[in-house]
Amino acid sequence: MGVNHTFARFRAGAVRGLVAAGLLAVQASAFAAIAVFTVPNGLDGVEGDSASSLPFGDTAACSNGFRYQQVINGDQGLFGTIGSIAFRLDGGAAPVGPLTYGNTTVTLSSTDRTAATLSTNFEENVGLDRQVVWSGDLQIDAAIDAIGTNPFDILVVDGGGFRFGDTGDNLLIDIVVEGCPLGAAFFMDAVAGSSATRAVFSGDIDSDVGSPAQGLVAEVVASTPPPVPPLYDCPVRGTGGDRPSRGIYLENFPTNQLGRVTLNYRLSDPGQYRVELTARQGSYDGAVIGSQDRVFAAQAADALEPVTFDFRNASVAPGSTVTFTQRVISQPAGADIFFDLGEGPCTDVFETNGTAPPLDSFRRDSVGITVLPSSAETRPLGLGGNWTVVGRDAEGFMIDVTDRNQLVAIWFTYDDDGTQMWMIGTAQQFDRAGAAMDLFRTDGPTFEQIRQIGFDNSLIDIEPWGGMYLRFLDCNSATVAWRSTTGFGQGDFEIERLYETESNLCP
């Protein structure tokens, strides 16, 4: 964020390569993947097929600031964290600047709107994970490249750090400007009839509705998180064919935390299986490090299924033996679970029939195990508890994260008649600091009916209410964006935690 930023030809054009190289240099040390691509695809070295004076060039259309939205379909290559977005002048435009657009705000969000379905109603396009990535006075100072296609001079997002793809497949760029400079007139490089990008524009920021506009040719810089190297990754050496899996142990464990453990199972029959994996310090009767169970399915006989158990970076003594015992909770009748065949050698992994190692142990060539840092590192831990809406004493949330990494939220609020209303939502995979979910409310038997005839499940009616996006800023503060599909509108607010139920996990 900043005030009175200047994006000159030197920075965005000649230094474009240096900026990209700088990102690469910074991220390369962490082994991140960086992509710099042009939207629509294929227009990096050529002009778009039409010119547009919107949004920055046409001050005649800017009676009271302006609002501009542009959607970019995700199939253009979007992924990971969006760090930079830039537009460029049309090839026939003259150099411009410096020009100042006062009080500019740039917001990014995921959206289910596409280039074909972009609405002229601005708020219908905005995703619930919207995030302000830039604000201040935007100053444009752009020049024409002496050779070839215009560079991407107009940099509207610089290091925004928006994590794309939380609630939709497409990216929405939302630009609001309160004050336009006088006398500006220059053409932006745009595309007409594109299936990759579309735009909506209004010359009045107080208007809820815009007019269809051409999408601008954009340069997007995106990065994915660095791959996490395994803490332990080896197949097993030994003799013996496939046998029902019982237990394995790792000698000389190389780190002080146990994260995600992945085992490759060979399942003898189609159907659903449920297996519990317990990790212990030392032998099979040692102190429990953690226990996780997973449900997985085989679609066919002799199916291969990688199954991951997340121990959430539980403490382990480095150099010790970590022992895993497995309990089959349920499986199809007559079925067996085997470790998948792997390639050796790896002398630190054994399978036993359940006794303390090394008694009755034999080396195997049919087990492969991978241990990675826990996925919980990518999100705040210990979020469970009661959360209140800031400034409202009697409205809030109960939030919990299950052992399957699902986030469950119950919103306590009121309906239009002042009657207490509860909405319930679940995010099935909560692996970052944000979670999107659908919200539902229920109607059921009355208190008197329950007292007289008992609880009748057939009287329960589950109704969709809308959607919500939770973004956790830290262990005790978060923001909520919501949108109702049943007439309650939309909005956002801040929440803070009143008390914890997982205080031992949250710093």
C-alpha positions in Angstrom: 0.0 0.0 0.0 1.2 3.5 -0.6 0.5 7.1 -1.5 1.4 8.9 -4.7 3.1 6.0 -6.4 4.8 6.8 -9.8 5.1 4.0 -12.4 7.4 5.3 -15.0 8.6 3.8 -18.2 12.0 3.2 -16.6 10.4 1.1 -13.8 7.7 -0.7 -15.7 9.3 -1.0 -19.1 13.1 -1.2 -19.1 13.0 -2.4 -15.5 10.2 -4.9 -16.1 12.8 -7.6 -16.6 14.6 -6.5 -13.5 11.4 -6.6 -11.4 10.6 -10.0 -12.7 14.2 -11.1 -12.2 14.1 -9.7 -8.7 11.0 -11.7 -7.9 12.7 -14.7 -9.3 15.8 -14.1 -7.3 13.9 -13.7 -4.1 11.7 -16.7 -4.7 14.4 -18.9 -6.1 16.0 -19.1 -2.7 12.8 -20.7 -1.4 12.4 -22.7 -4.6 9.1 -21.0 -5.5 7.7 -21.2 -9.0 7.2 -17.8 -10.7 5.1 -17.2 -13.8 4.9 -14.0 -15.8 2.2 -14.2 -18.5 0.1 -12.0 -20.6 -3.8 -12.1 -20.8 -5.2 -13.0 -23.2 -2.6 -15.7 -23.9 -0.5 -15.0 -27.0 -0.5 -11.2 -26.8 2.8 -10.8 -25.1 4.6 -9.7 -28.3 1.6 -8.3 -30.3 -1.0 -5.7 -29.9 -4.6 -6.4 -28.9 -7.2 -6.2 -31.7 -8.8 -2.9 -30.6 -8.2 0.3 -28.6 -10.1 1.6 -25.6 -9.8 4.9 -23.7 -11.2 3.2 -20.6 -10.7 3.2 -17.8 -7.8 5.7 -17.2 -7.8 7.8 -20.4 -11.3 9.2 -20.9 -11.8 11.9 -18.3 -14.9 13.0 -20.2 -16.5 9.8 -18.9 -15.3 10.4 -15.3 -17.9 12.8 -13.9 -17.6 11.5 -10.3 -14.5 9.3 -10.3 -15.0 5.9 -11.8 -15.3 2.2 -11.1 -13.8 -0.4 -13.4 -14.0 -4.2 -13.1 -12.2 -6.7 -15.2 -12.5 -10.5 -15.0 -9.7 -12.8 -16.2 -10.6 -16.4 -16.7 -8.6 -18.8 -14.7 -7.8 -21.0 -17.7 -5.3 -18.3 -18.8 -2.8 -19.7 -16.4 -3.7 -18.1 -13.1 -2.4 -19.9 -10.0 -0.9 -19.3 -6.6 -0.3 -15.8 -5.2 -0.9 -12.8 -7.5 1.9 -10.4 -6.9 1.7 -8.0 -9.8 -0.8 -6.8 -12.5 0.0 -4.3 -15.2 -1.8 -2.8 -18.2 -0.2 -1.2 -21.3 -0.9 1.6 -23.8 -2.3 0.9 -27.2 0.3 0.8 -29.9 -1.1 4.0 -31.5 -1.2 6.0 -28.3 1.2 8.8 -27.4 3.3 8.9 -24.3 1.3 10.1 -21.2 2.0 11.5 -17.8 2.5 12.2 -15.2 -1.2 12.0 -14.4 -2.6 11.6 -10.9 -5.8 9.6 -10.1 -6.8 10.5 -6.6 -7.7 8.0 -3.9 -7.4 4.9 -5.9 -8.3 1.5 -4.5 -7.5 -1.8 -6.1 -9.3 -4.9 -4.9 -8.8 -8.5 -6.0 -11.1 -11.4 -5.5 -11.9 -14.8 -6.8 -15.2 -15.0 -8.7 -17.4 -17.5 -10.4 -18.2 -14.9 -13.1 -16.5 -15.5 -16.4 -15.8 -13.3 -19.5 -19.1 -14.6 -20.8 -21.1 -14.0 -17.6 -19.7 -10.8 -16.1 -22.6 -8.8 -14.7 -23.1 -5.1 -15.2 -24.0 -5.0 -11.5 -20.6 -4.5 -9.8 -21.4 -6.2 -6.5 -22.7 -9.4 -8.2 -19.1 -9.9 -9.6 -17.1 -9.5 -6.4 -16.0 -12.7 -4.6 -16.3 -13.1 -0.8 -12.5 -13.4 -0.5 -12.1 -9.8 -1.8 -8.9 -8.2 -0.6 -7.6 -4.6 -1.0 -4.1 -4.9 -2.5 -3.4 -1.2 -3.2 -4.6 2.2 -2.1 -3.5 5.7 -2.5 -3.0 8.4 -5.3 -2.1 6.6 -8.5 0.3 8.5 -10.7 0.8 7.3 -14.2 3.9 8.2 -16.2 4.1 6.0 -19.3 6.1 6.1 -22.4 6.0 4.2 -25.7 8.7 1.6 -26.3 10.9 2.6 -29.2 10.8 -0.9 -30.7 8.0 -3.4 -30.7 4.9 -3.6 -28.6 4.2 -1.3 -25.8 5.6 -2.4 -22.4 3.2 -2.8 -19.5 3.7 0.7 -18.1 0.6 1.0 -15.9 1.2 -1.1 -12.9 -1.9 -1.3 -10.7 -0.9 -4.1 -8.4 2.6 -4.3 -7.1 3.3 -7.0 -4.6 -0.3 -7.4 -3.6 0.1 -10.9 -2.4 -3.5 -12.1 -3.1 -3.9 -15.8 -2.8 -6.0 -16.7 -5.9 -8.6 -19.4 -6.1 -10.3 -19.5 -2.7 -13.9 -19.2 -3.8 -13.9 -19.4 -7.6 -11.9 -20.2 -10.7 -11.5 -16.7 -12.1 -9.8 -13.4 -11.0 -11.7 -10.1 -10.6 -9.8 -6.8 -10.7 -11.8 -4.0 -9.1 -10.5 -0.4 -9.4 -12.2 2.5 -7.8 -10.9 6.1 -8.4 -12.4 9.1 -6.6 -10.8 11.9 -8.6 -9.6 11.9 -12.3 -7.0 14.4 -13.7 -8.1 17.1 -16.2 -7.3 16.8 -19.8 -6.2 13.1 -19.9 -6.8 11.3 -23.1 -4.9 8.2 -24.1 -5.8 4.8 -25.4 -5.3 1.5 -23.5 -4.5 -1.8 -25.3 -7.7 -3.8 -25.1 -9.3 -6.8 -26.8 -12.8 -7.0 -28.3 -14.8 -10.2 -28.3 -12.3 -12.0 -26.1 -13.3 -15.2 -24.3 -10.5 -14.7 -21.8 -11.3 -11.3 -20.3 -14.2 -8.8 -20.1 -14.8 -5.5 -18.3 -17.5 -3.3 -16.8 -17.1 0.5 -16.4 -19.0 3.4 -14.8 -17.9 7.1 -14.8 -19.7 7.5 -11.4 -18.3 5.7 -8.4 -21.7 6.1 -6.7 -23.4 4.0 -9.4 -24.1 0.3 -8.7 -24.3 -0.5 -12.4 -21.7 -0.2 -15.1 -21.6 -0.6 -18.9 -19.9 -3.4 -20.7 -16.3 -2.5 -21.7 -13.4 -4.2 -23.5 -11.0 -6.1 -21.3 -7.5 -4.7 -21.1 -4.4 -6.6 -22.1 -2.8 -7.5 -18.8 0.5 -8.8 -17.5 0.2 -11.0 -14.4 3.0 -12.2 -12.1 2.0 -15.1 -10.0 3.9 -17.5 -7.7 3.3 -20.8 -6.0 4.6 -21.7 -2.6 7.9 -23.4 -2.5 7.7 -27.2 -2.6 8.2 -28.7 0.8 11.1 -31.3 0.8 10.3 -34.5 2.6 11.7 -35.0 6.1 11.8 -38.7 5.4 11.2 -40.4 2.0 12.3 -43.9 1.3 11.0 -47.3 0.2 11.9 -50.5 2.1 14.5 -53.1 1.4 14.1 -56.7 2.3 12.4 -59.9 1.3 8.9 -61.2 1.3 5.9 -60.6 -0.9 2.7 -58.8 -0.2 1.3 -59.3 3.3 -1.5 -57.6 5.2 0.0 -54.4 6.7 0.4 -54.2 10.5 3.0 -51.8 11.7 6.2 -50.1 10.6 8.9 -48.0 12.4 11.5 -45.5 11.4 15.0 -45.5 13.0 17.1 -42.3 13.4 14.2 -40.0 12.8 15.8 -36.8 11.2 13.8 -34.0 12.7 12.0 -32.9 15.9 8.5 -32.8 14.4 6.1 -35.3 12.9 4.0 -33.8 10.1 2.2 -35.5 7.3 2.8 -39.2 6.8 1.9 -40.7 3.4 1.6 -44.5 2.9 0.8 -46.2 -0.4 -1.8 -48.9 0.1 -2.8 -51.7 -2.2 -6.5 -52.6 -1.7 -7.6 -56.1 -2.6 -11.3 -55.2 -3.2 -13.5 -52.3 -4.2 -15.2 -50.4 -1.5 -14.6 -48.1 1.5 -11.8 -48.6 4.0 -11.1 -46.8 7.3 -7.6 -47.1 8.9 -6.2 -45.6 12.1 -2.5 -44.9 12.3 -0.9 -44.3 15.7 2.6 -42.9 16.1 4.6 -43.6 19.2 8.0 -42.6 20.5 10.3 -45.6 20.5 8.7 -49.0 20.6 5.1 -50.2 20.2 4.4 -49.5 23.9 6.1 -46.1 23.9 4.5 -42.7 24.5 1.8 -41.7 22.0 2.9 -38.9 19.6 -0.5 -38.8 17.9 -3.2 -40.9 16.3 -5.1 -40.2 13.0 -7.7 -42.1 11.1 -8.6 -41.8 7.4 -11.4 -43.0 5.2 -10.5 -43.9 1.6 -12.1 -45.9 -1.2 -11.0 -48.3 -3.9 -12.8 -48.1 -7.2 -11.5 -51.5 -8.4 -9.7 -54.6 -7.2 -6.0 -54.2 -6.6 -6.3 -50.4 -6.6 -3.4 -48.3 -5.4 -4.3 -45.5 -2.9 -1.9 -43.0 -1.4 -3.2 -42.0 2.1 -2.0 -39.1 4.1 -2.2 -38.9 7.9 -1.5 -35.4 9.3 0.1 -35.4 12.8 0.3 -31.5 12.7 4.0 -31.3 13.6 3.8 -33.1 16.9 7.1 -33.1 18.9 9.5 -35.9 18.3 13.0 -36.5 19.8 15.5 -36.2 16.8 17.5 -39.4 16.2 14.9 -41.6 18.0 12.7 -44.4 16.6 9.2 -43.5 15.6 6.8 -46.4 15.5 3.5 -46.6 13.6 0.8 -49.1 14.3 -2.3 -49.5 12.1 -5.8 -50.6 13.0 -8.3 -51.4 10.3 -11.5 -49.9 11.6 -13.7 -51.0 8.7 -13.2 -52.6 5.3 -15.3 -54.6 2.7 -16.0 -58.1 3.9 -13.2 -60.5 3.0 -10.9 -57.6 1.8 -7.2 -57.1 2.7 -5.0 -54.0 2.8 -1.4 -54.3 1.6 1.5 -51.9 1.3 2.3 -51.1 -2.3 5.5 -52.7 -3.8 8.4 -50.2 -3.9 12.1 -50.2 -4.8 14.9 -50.4 -2.2 17.1 -50.1 -0.6 16.1 -48.3 2.7 17.4 -50.0 5.8 15.6 -47.9 8.4 12.0 -49.0 7.7 10.6 -52.4 8.9 7.3 -54.1 9.1 6.5 -56.2 12.1 3.6 -58.3 13.4 3.1 -55.9 16.3 5.8 -56.7 18.8 8.4 -54.3 20.0 11.2 -54.0 17.4 13.3 -55.8 16.4 11.6 -58.9 17.7 9.8 -60.9 14.9 10.7 -58.2 12.3 11.6 -58.7 8.7 12.8 -56.3 6.1 10.4 -55.5 3.3 10.6 -54.4 -0.3 6.9 -53.6 -0.3 6.6 -50.5 1.8 7.1 -46.8 0.9 6.7 -44.0 3.4 6.9 -40.3 3.0 6.9 -37.8 5.9 6.4 -34.1 5.1 6.0 -31.0 7.4 2.3 -30.7 8.4 0.0 -28.8 6.1 -1.2 -27.0 9.2 1.9 -24.8 8.9 0.1 -22.9 6.1 -2.7 -21.7 8.4 -3.1 -20.5 11.9 -3.7 -23.3 14.4 -5.8 -23.4 17.5 -8.7 -21.2 16.2 -11.4 -23.0 18.1 -13.5 -21.0 20.5 -16.1 -18.3 20.7 -15.7 -15.2 18.5 -17.6 -12.0 18.7 -18.4 -9.4 16.1 -16.4 -6.3 16.9 -18.6 -3.6 18.5 -21.6 -6.0 18.8 -22.0 -7.7 22.2 -24.6 -10.2 21.2 -23.6 -11.4 17.8 -20.8 -13.9 17.1 -19.5 -17.3 16.0 -18.5 -20.7 17.3 -15.5 -21.9 15.3 -13.8 -25.2 15.3 -11.3 -27.1 13.2 -11.7 -30.9 13.1 -9.0 -33.5 13.0 -9.8 -33.9 9.3 -8.9 -30.2 8.7 -12.5 -29.1 8.2 -13.4 -25.7 9.5 -16.9 -25.5 11.1 -18.5 -22.2 11.8 -21.9 -21.4 13.5 -23.0 -17.8 13.1 -25.3 -16.5 15.8 -27.3 -13.5 14.6 -30.9 -12.2 14.2 -33.5 -12.2 11.4 -35.6 -9.3 10.1 -38.1 -9.8 13.0 -35.4 -9.7 15.7 -35.7 -13.4 16.3 -32.4 -15.3 17.0 -31.0 -16.9 13.8 -28.2 -19.4 13.5 -26.4 -20.3 10.2 -24.0 -23.2 9.9 -21.2 -23.6 7.4 -18.3 -26.0 6.8 -15.1 -25.6 4.8 -14.0 -29.1 3.8 -10.3 -28.3 3.2 -9.0 -25.6 5.5 -5.3 -25.4 4.5 -4.7 -21.6 4.4 -5.6 -18.5 6.4 -8.9 -18.1 4.5 -12.0 -20.4 4.2 -15.0 -20.1 2.0 -18.3 -21.9 2.8 -22.0 -22.1 2.0 -24.3 -21.2 4.9 -27.4 -23.0 5.9 -30.2 -22.4 8.4 -32.5 -25.1 9.8 -36.2 -25.2 10.7 -37.6 -28.1 12.7 -40.1 -29.3 15.3 -41.3 -26.9 17.9 -40.3 -27.1 21.5 -43.8 -28.2 22.4 -43.8 -30.9 19.7 -40.5 -32.3 21.0 -41.9 -32.4 24.6 -45.1 -34.2 23.5 -44.2 -36.6 20.8 -40.4 -36.6 20.8 -37.9 -35.4 18.3 -39.1 -36.1 14.7 -36.2 -35.9 12.2 -38.6 -35.7 9.3 -39.6 -32.2 10.4 -36.1 -30.8 9.9 -35.8 -28.5 7.0 -32.3 -27.4 5.9 -32.4 -24.2 3.8 -29.5 -22.6 1.9 -29.0 -19.1 3.2 -25.9 -17.8 1.3 -22.2 -17.8 1.5 -19.4 -16.6 3.8 -15.6 -16.1 3.6 -13.5 -16.1 6.8 -10.0 -14.6 6.6 -7.9 -15.1 9.8 -5.4 -12.3 10.4 -3.9 -14.1 13.4 -5.0 -16.4 16.2 -7.5 -13.9 17.7 -8.7 -11.6 14.9 -10.4 -12.3 11.5 -12.6 -10.7 8.9 -15.9 -12.0 7.6 -17.5 -11.3 4.2 -21.0 -12.6 3.6 -23.6 -12.7 0.9 -27.2 -13.9 1.3 -29.3 -15.5 -1.4 -32.5 -15.2 0.6 -32.9 -11.4 0.8 -30.6 -10.4 3.6 -28.1 -8.6 1.4 -24.3 -8.7 1.8 -21.6 -7.1 3.9 -18.5 -7.6 6.0 -17.2 -7.0 9.5 -14.4 -7.9 11.9 -14.5 -10.5 14.6 -12.2 -11.3 17.6 -11.9 -14.3 19.8 -13.4 -14.1 23.3 -12.0 -17.4 24.6 -10.0 -20.3 23.3 -10.6 -24.1 23.2 -7.2 -24.9 21.7 -4.9 -22.5 23.5 -2.1 -25.0 23.6 -1.8 -24.8 19.8 -2.0 -21.1 19.0 1.0 -18.8 19.7 
